[in-house]
Amino acid sequence: MPRRRSPSAATPLAVLGWLAASALVLFLIGQTYRFTRSESSQLLLARHLGVGNPAHITRVVGRRLREALIKAGVEPDSISERVVEGRDPPVVWRVGLGPQASRLQLNYFVTRSLEKNGAAVVSGREGWSERGVRSLTLQVGLPRRATHEVQLVQFPGDRPGLVEIPRIAVVLFGLGDQPAAADSFFRVAAPFGVALAPGLKSSREIFRAAHQRGREVVLHLPLEPINYPGLDPGPGTLLVTMKPAQAAAHLRRYLDDAAPVAAVANHMGSLATQDMTLMRAVFHELRRSHVPFLHVSPAAGAVCKALAGDMGVPYAEPDMVVDLEPLSTDQRALDRRWKEALERAHDRGHLVVWLRATRATREWLPRALAPGRLKGASIVPLAALVRSPDPT
């Protein structure tokens, strides 16, 4: 007959189990307390569960907002605050920007900084103040509840003979056909546009993701190159053997899929851009859709520039194409080309940079385009340098 375990033998095990459970409960209580005490956690709880004292949440958002502005290069004494009763949101900040500040850069930097800390830029709009000064107004707080209105007011230089601020538009190309890989670039905290190819199975999804991330989209139109199909731009290429109506129908569908677009740029096309019939069909559709043409690395016999002038389609060429090896991880080469770009921008007053998307580019861009690293230049949308035709 087996011997029974005595009650005294089981007692130490029960006590140890009780102590372990108690320690675990105390640990969880402590961790929960620490979690709820951190400002980031309080914003997270307010954002997703709607809990938290509204006045305290407003103060926390204000601290995060001030930190983001100062890190972006805004002088602390240029930030003023007032509370307007009956206004939603009631807290209004006025932030003065110098003539060389980039509102686009500042918007990107502040948006990404707040997102990392649980807050958000709810909306934004550009306009002019009563005194004719350019302004950017942001609603800041939680996704469904703004706590601050931030009025970013850019004052013109009051020095006679002030030199025009150099403006640079950066467009990334070669993002591939995988939505996840493309979105990893869309999420980079730096202001740039993206050139995206139509005709792929994933094109519509990638277009949609780019717009959701607030990216300016350039339609990277595949055009027939010399030695096609040995050299192939990909599905949906416009060929010189197509009838004009067929080519125009393809382009019309691509524009509808990608809309809105800042411009159409050629992907390859060394043969197509020399064909008057095909390019006339392309430009007719661009004119109808009020979209400019950005000609990348024109072939010697290309007819595009003269034809665009004849048909009234705004035409531009990138001032610099940075096309490094896709697998290169050497950021020093990017630094050298970017230094050259800044110098050319200061000489010319404006610059369009066409830049291949690589792993090195993704890591390098936030540093290169960060406020304070541009030597007085301003990052602007491509649309600011390549004018769309007026509707007729």
C-alpha positions as CSV (number, residue, x, y, z in Angstrom):
1,M,0.0,0.0,0.0
2,P,1.6,3.4,-1.1
3,R,2.4,5.8,1.6
4,R,0.5,9.1,1.7
5,R,2.4,12.3,1.5
6,S,2.0,14.1,4.8
7,P,0.3,17.6,4.9
8,S,3.5,19.0,6.3
9,A,5.5,17.9,3.2
10,A,3.1,19.5,0.7
11,T,2.9,22.8,2.6
12,P,6.3,24.2,1.5
13,L,5.5,23.6,-2.2
14,A,2.1,25.3,-1.8
15,V,3.8,28.2,-0.1
16,L,6.4,28.5,-2.8
17,G,3.7,28.4,-5.5
18,W,1.7,31.1,-3.7
19,L,4.8,33.3,-3.3
20,A,5.7,32.9,-7.0
21,A,2.1,33.7,-8.1
22,S,2.1,36.8,-5.8
23,A,5.4,37.9,-7.2
24,L,4.2,37.6,-10.7
25,V,1.0,39.6,-9.9
26,L,3.1,42.3,-8.2
27,F,5.4,42.4,-11.2
28,L,2.5,42.7,-13.6
29,I,1.0,45.5,-11.5
30,G,4.3,47.3,-11.5
31,Q,4.7,47.0,-15.2
32,T,1.2,48.2,-15.8
33,Y,1.8,51.2,-13.5
34,R,5.0,52.0,-15.4
35,F,3.3,51.6,-18.7
36,T,0.4,53.9,-17.8
37,R,2.7,56.5,-16.3
38,S,4.8,57.0,-19.5
39,E,3.6,59.8,-21.8
40,S,3.9,57.6,-25.0
41,S,1.7,55.0,-23.3
42,Q,-0.9,57.6,-22.2
43,L,-1.1,58.8,-25.8
44,L,-1.4,55.2,-27.0
45,L,-4.3,54.5,-24.6
46,A,-6.0,57.8,-25.5
47,R,-5.6,57.1,-29.2
48,H,-7.0,53.6,-29.2
49,L,-9.2,53.3,-26.1
50,G,-10.3,57.0,-25.7
51,V,-9.1,57.0,-22.0
52,G,-7.2,59.7,-20.3
53,N,-7.7,63.2,-19.0
54,P,-8.2,65.5,-22.0
55,A,-6.3,68.4,-20.5
56,H,-3.4,66.2,-19.6
57,I,-3.4,64.6,-23.1
58,T,-3.4,68.1,-24.6
59,R,-0.3,69.0,-22.5
60,V,1.5,65.8,-23.5
61,V,0.8,66.5,-27.2
62,G,2.1,70.0,-26.8
63,R,5.3,68.8,-25.3
64,R,5.8,66.3,-28.1
65,L,5.0,69.0,-30.7
66,R,7.4,71.5,-29.3
67,E,10.2,68.9,-29.2
68,A,9.5,68.0,-32.9
69,L,9.5,71.6,-34.0
70,I,12.8,72.4,-32.2
71,K,14.4,69.3,-33.6
72,A,13.3,70.4,-37.0
73,G,15.3,73.6,-36.6
74,V,12.5,76.0,-35.4
75,E,13.8,78.6,-33.0
76,P,12.0,78.2,-29.6
77,D,11.3,81.9,-29.2
78,S,9.4,81.8,-32.6
79,I,6.7,79.6,-31.1
80,S,3.7,81.4,-29.5
81,E,0.6,79.9,-27.9
82,R,-2.9,81.1,-27.1
83,V,-6.1,79.5,-26.1
84,V,-9.2,80.6,-28.0
85,E,-12.5,79.8,-26.2
86,G,-15.1,78.2,-28.3
87,R,-12.6,77.1,-31.0
88,D,-11.9,73.4,-31.9
89,P,-9.2,72.8,-31.1
90,P,-8.9,75.6,-28.6
91,V,-5.0,75.7,-28.4
92,V,-3.5,77.7,-31.3
93,W,0.2,77.9,-31.9
94,R,1.8,80.4,-34.3
95,V,5.2,79.4,-35.5
96,G,7.4,81.8,-37.4
97,L,9.6,80.4,-40.2
98,G,12.6,82.1,-41.9
99,P,12.7,82.7,-45.6
100,Q,14.9,79.7,-46.2
101,A,12.8,77.2,-44.2
102,S,11.1,74.4,-46.2
103,R,7.5,73.9,-45.2
104,L,7.4,70.5,-46.9
105,Q,10.4,69.3,-45.0
106,L,9.0,70.6,-41.7
107,N,5.7,69.0,-42.3
108,Y,7.3,65.6,-43.0
109,F,9.6,65.8,-40.0
110,V,7.0,66.9,-37.5
111,T,4.5,64.3,-38.9
112,R,6.9,61.4,-38.5
113,S,8.2,62.6,-35.1
114,L,4.7,62.8,-33.7
115,E,3.7,59.4,-35.1
116,K,6.6,57.8,-33.3
117,N,5.3,59.2,-30.0
118,G,1.7,58.3,-30.4
119,A,0.3,61.6,-31.7
120,A,-0.6,62.6,-35.2
121,V,-1.0,65.4,-37.7
122,V,-4.7,65.1,-38.4
123,S,-4.8,67.4,-41.4
124,G,-3.0,70.3,-43.1
125,R,-3.6,73.0,-45.6
126,E,-1.5,75.7,-47.3
127,G,-2.6,79.3,-47.8
128,W,-1.9,82.9,-47.3
129,S,-2.2,85.0,-44.2
130,E,-4.1,88.3,-44.0
131,R,-0.8,90.1,-44.6
132,G,0.0,88.1,-47.7
133,V,2.5,85.8,-46.0
134,R,2.6,82.1,-47.0
135,S,1.3,79.8,-44.3
136,L,0.8,76.1,-43.5
137,T,-1.9,75.2,-41.0
138,L,-1.8,71.8,-39.2
139,Q,-4.3,70.2,-37.0
140,V,-2.4,68.1,-34.5
141,G,-3.4,65.7,-31.7
142,L,-5.0,62.3,-31.9
143,P,-6.4,60.8,-35.2
144,R,-10.0,61.5,-34.2
145,R,-9.4,64.5,-31.9
146,A,-7.2,67.4,-32.7
147,T,-5.7,69.2,-29.6
148,H,-3.7,72.0,-31.3
149,E,-3.9,74.1,-34.4
150,V,-0.4,75.0,-35.6
151,Q,0.0,78.0,-37.9
152,L,3.4,77.8,-39.6
153,V,3.9,81.3,-41.1
154,Q,6.9,81.9,-43.4
155,F,8.1,85.5,-43.5
156,P,9.9,86.8,-46.6
157,G,13.4,88.1,-46.2
158,D,13.5,91.9,-45.4
159,R,17.0,92.3,-46.6
160,P,17.4,94.1,-50.0
161,G,18.7,91.9,-52.7
162,L,17.9,88.7,-50.9
163,V,19.0,85.7,-53.0
164,E,16.2,83.3,-54.1
165,I,16.1,80.2,-52.1
166,P,17.3,77.2,-54.1
167,R,14.5,74.6,-54.6
168,I,15.1,70.9,-55.1
169,A,12.6,68.2,-56.1
170,V,13.7,64.6,-55.5
171,V,12.0,61.7,-57.3
172,L,12.8,58.0,-56.5
173,F,12.6,55.4,-59.3
174,G,13.1,51.7,-59.5
175,L,11.0,50.8,-56.5
176,G,10.1,47.4,-58.0
177,D,6.8,45.5,-58.3
178,Q,6.4,44.3,-54.7
179,P,4.0,46.4,-52.6
180,A,5.7,45.6,-49.3
181,A,9.1,46.7,-50.7
182,A,7.7,49.8,-52.2
183,D,5.9,50.7,-49.0
184,S,9.1,50.5,-47.1
185,F,10.3,53.5,-49.1
186,F,7.0,55.3,-48.8
187,R,7.3,55.2,-45.0
188,V,10.8,56.8,-45.0
189,A,10.7,60.1,-43.1
190,A,11.9,62.4,-45.9
191,P,10.1,64.5,-48.5
192,F,10.4,63.0,-52.0
193,G,8.2,61.8,-54.9
194,V,8.1,58.4,-56.4
195,A,8.1,57.2,-60.0
196,L,5.9,54.1,-60.3
197,A,5.3,51.8,-63.3
198,P,1.9,50.9,-64.6
199,G,0.8,47.7,-66.3
200,L,1.9,45.3,-63.4
201,K,-0.5,43.2,-61.4
202,S,0.5,45.1,-58.3
203,S,0.5,48.6,-59.9
204,R,-2.9,49.7,-58.6
205,E,-2.1,48.5,-55.1
206,I,1.3,50.3,-55.1
207,F,-0.3,53.5,-56.5
208,R,-2.9,53.4,-53.7
209,A,-0.3,52.8,-51.0
210,A,1.8,55.8,-52.3
211,H,-1.1,58.1,-52.1
212,Q,-2.1,56.9,-48.7
213,R,1.4,57.8,-47.5
214,G,1.1,61.2,-49.0
215,R,3.7,60.6,-51.8
216,E,3.7,62.6,-55.0
217,V,3.4,60.1,-57.8
218,V,5.1,60.2,-61.2
219,L,3.8,57.7,-63.8
220,H,6.9,55.9,-65.1
221,L,5.6,55.1,-68.5
222,P,7.3,52.1,-70.3
223,L,8.2,53.1,-73.9
224,E,9.8,51.0,-76.5
225,P,13.7,51.1,-76.5
226,I,16.0,50.2,-79.3
227,N,16.7,46.5,-79.3
228,Y,13.3,45.6,-77.9
229,P,12.3,43.0,-76.8
230,G,15.9,42.1,-75.8
231,L,15.8,45.2,-73.8
232,D,12.3,45.2,-72.2
233,P,10.8,48.0,-70.0
234,G,8.1,45.6,-68.7
235,P,4.4,44.8,-69.2
236,G,2.3,47.4,-70.9
237,T,5.1,48.9,-73.0
238,L,3.9,51.4,-75.6
239,L,5.3,50.3,-79.0
240,V,5.9,52.3,-82.2
241,T,3.8,49.7,-84.1
242,M,0.7,50.6,-82.1
243,K,-2.0,52.7,-83.6
244,P,-2.3,56.2,-82.0
245,A,-5.7,55.4,-80.6
246,Q,-4.4,52.2,-79.0
247,A,-1.4,53.9,-77.4
248,A,-3.6,56.7,-76.1
249,A,-6.1,54.2,-74.6
250,H,-3.3,52.5,-72.8
251,L,-2.0,55.7,-71.4
252,R,-5.5,56.9,-70.4
253,R,-6.0,53.7,-68.4
254,Y,-2.6,54.1,-66.7
255,L,-3.3,57.7,-65.7
256,D,-6.7,56.7,-64.3
257,D,-5.1,53.9,-62.3
258,A,-2.4,56.2,-60.9
259,A,-4.4,59.4,-60.4
260,P,-3.5,61.9,-59.3
261,V,-0.1,62.2,-60.9
262,A,2.4,65.1,-60.9
263,A,3.9,64.1,-64.3
264,V,4.5,61.3,-66.7
265,A,8.2,60.2,-67.2
266,N,9.6,57.8,-69.8
267,H,10.9,54.4,-68.7
268,M,13.5,53.6,-71.4
269,G,12.0,54.7,-74.8
270,S,15.1,55.3,-76.9
271,L,13.1,54.3,-79.9
272,A,9.6,55.4,-79.0
273,T,10.7,59.0,-78.1
274,Q,12.1,59.3,-81.7
275,D,8.8,58.3,-83.2
276,M,6.6,61.3,-84.1
277,T,3.4,59.4,-84.5
278,L,3.6,57.6,-81.1
279,M,4.7,60.6,-79.1
280,R,2.0,62.8,-80.7
281,A,-0.6,60.3,-79.4
282,V,1.1,60.3,-76.0
283,F,1.3,64.1,-75.8
284,H,-2.3,64.5,-77.0
285,E,-3.4,62.4,-74.0
286,L,-1.2,64.4,-71.6
287,R,-2.6,67.6,-72.9
288,R,-6.1,66.3,-72.5
289,S,-5.3,65.1,-68.9
290,H,-3.4,68.3,-68.0
291,V,-0.2,66.4,-67.1
292,P,3.4,67.4,-67.8
293,F,6.1,65.2,-69.4
294,L,9.4,64.6,-67.6
295,H,12.0,63.3,-70.1
296,V,14.7,61.2,-68.5
297,S,18.0,60.8,-70.4
298,P,16.7,61.9,-73.8
299,A,18.0,60.0,-76.9
300,A,19.9,62.1,-79.4
301,G,17.1,61.9,-82.0
302,A,14.2,62.4,-79.6
303,V,11.3,64.6,-80.8
304,C,9.7,65.1,-77.4
305,K,11.0,68.6,-76.5
306,A,10.0,70.3,-79.8
307,L,6.7,68.3,-80.0
308,A,5.8,69.3,-76.5
309,G,6.3,72.9,-77.3
310,D,4.2,72.7,-80.4
311,M,1.3,70.9,-78.6
312,G,1.4,73.0,-75.4
313,V,2.5,70.2,-73.1
314,P,4.9,71.4,-70.3
315,Y,8.2,69.6,-70.7
316,A,11.2,69.2,-68.4
317,E,14.2,67.0,-68.0
318,P,15.8,66.0,-64.6
319,D,18.9,68.1,-63.9
320,M,20.6,65.2,-62.3
321,V,20.2,61.4,-62.6
322,V,21.7,59.4,-59.7
323,D,21.7,55.8,-60.9
324,L,24.0,53.8,-58.6
325,E,24.2,50.0,-58.6
326,P,21.1,48.6,-57.0
327,L,23.1,46.4,-54.6
328,S,25.6,49.1,-53.6
329,T,25.7,49.9,-49.9
330,D,28.3,52.7,-50.3
331,Q,26.6,55.9,-49.0
332,R,29.7,57.9,-49.6
333,A,29.0,57.9,-53.3
334,L,25.5,59.3,-52.5
335,D,27.1,62.0,-50.4
336,R,29.4,63.0,-53.2
337,R,26.5,63.3,-55.7
338,W,24.3,65.1,-53.2
339,K,27.0,67.6,-52.5
340,E,27.2,68.2,-56.3
341,A,23.4,68.5,-56.4
342,L,23.4,71.2,-53.7
343,E,26.0,73.2,-55.5
344,R,24.1,73.0,-58.8
345,A,20.9,74.0,-57.0
346,H,22.6,77.1,-55.6
347,D,24.0,78.0,-59.0
348,R,20.7,77.5,-60.9
349,G,18.1,78.3,-58.3
350,H,16.2,75.0,-58.8
351,L,17.0,71.3,-59.5
352,V,15.1,68.1,-60.2
353,V,17.0,65.0,-59.0
354,W,16.1,61.6,-60.4
355,L,17.4,59.0,-57.8
356,R,17.4,55.2,-57.9
357,A,15.8,53.5,-54.9
358,T,18.3,51.1,-53.3
359,R,18.8,49.9,-49.7
360,A,21.6,52.4,-49.3
361,T,19.2,55.2,-50.6
362,R,16.6,54.2,-48.1
363,E,19.0,54.5,-45.2
364,W,20.6,57.7,-46.5
365,L,17.6,59.8,-47.5
366,P,16.4,60.9,-44.0
367,R,19.9,62.2,-43.1
368,A,20.4,63.9,-46.5
369,L,17.1,65.6,-46.5
370,A,16.8,66.5,-42.8
371,P,16.3,70.1,-41.9
372,G,19.6,71.9,-41.4
373,R,21.5,69.7,-43.8
374,L,20.6,71.4,-47.1
375,K,22.8,74.5,-46.9
376,G,19.9,76.8,-47.3
377,A,18.1,74.9,-50.1
378,S,14.5,73.9,-49.8
379,I,12.9,70.6,-50.8
380,V,9.7,71.1,-52.8
381,P,7.3,68.9,-54.7
382,L,8.0,68.2,-58.4
383,A,4.8,70.0,-59.2
384,A,6.4,73.2,-57.9
385,L,9.1,73.0,-60.6
386,V,7.2,71.3,-63.5
387,R,4.1,73.2,-64.2
388,S,0.9,71.4,-65.3
389,P,-0.9,72.8,-68.4
390,D,-3.9,75.0,-67.8
391,P,-7.2,73.3,-68.6
392,T,-8.7,74.5,-71.8
